[in-house]
Amino acid sequence: MKIKILYFAHLKSITQKDHEILHLSEPMTLLKLHHILKQKYPNFLEPKHLAIAVNETYAEFKIGLKEGDTVCFIPPVAGG
């Protein structure tokens, strides 16, 4: 299963990229995907510090992913 992941703000700095394509060998939830990314990028933010969207719609970490989904992890952003 192929999915696209978008990174913004601080996550872009942590991953050193603004997006990546992952090929997953099994169906999974967003929480499991987060666990994989946390192993790949040890400084990846914890779920309690992230909003998440799938195909441009806010989602919860318990939902499952489908082939071709685009996932966006959204860290807190401050401005002024």
N, C-alpha and C positions, 0 to 999 in steps of 0.2 A: 504494500500500500504506500503510495507516494503522497506526502503532504508538504505544504510550503509554510515556513515559519517566518514571521516578520518580527524584527527587533527595533525598539525605539529607545531614545534617551539613554539612560544608564546601561540598559541591556545591550545596546549597540556597542558601548565601550567594553563591556565584559566579554562579549562574543567576538569582537573585532569584525563584525559584519552587520549589514542591515537586514539580511534575509538568508535563509538556506532551505534547501530541499532535503527532506529526510525520506528514506525508503524503509518502511517499517515492515517487519516480517510477521507481525500479529496485530489483530485489532487491539485498540487500547483507548483508555480514557485520557482526558487532558491531564489528570493528576499523574498517571503513569508516564505520559510524555514529559511532564515537568521533572519527574524523577530521573529520566534518561538525560535531560538537559542539565540537571544539577550534577550528574556524574561527569558529563562532558565539560561543563563549565562550573567548577566548584564555587565560584562567587555569585552564581545565578541567584536572584532574589527568591525568597520563600513565598509560597502561595498567598499568605496573608498580606503580603506587600504588593500584590499584583492584581490588576484587572485582566480579563482575558476575553478575546472575541474570536469567534469562528465564523468565517465568511461574512465579516463585517457586522455581526450581531453579538452583543455581549452574551457570555455563556458562563456556566458554572463548571468547576473542575471535575464534576462527576459524569459529564456527558461523554459519549463515545465519539471517536473520530471516524470519518469515512474517506475513501479514496478521493483525492483531489481537493480536500479541505485546505483552506488557508487559515492558519492560526496566528493570532497576534497577541503577544504578551505585552501588557501595558504597565510600566512602572509608574509610581507616583511622580508627578511633575510639579515643580514649583515655579512660579513666575512672579513678575511684578513690574 
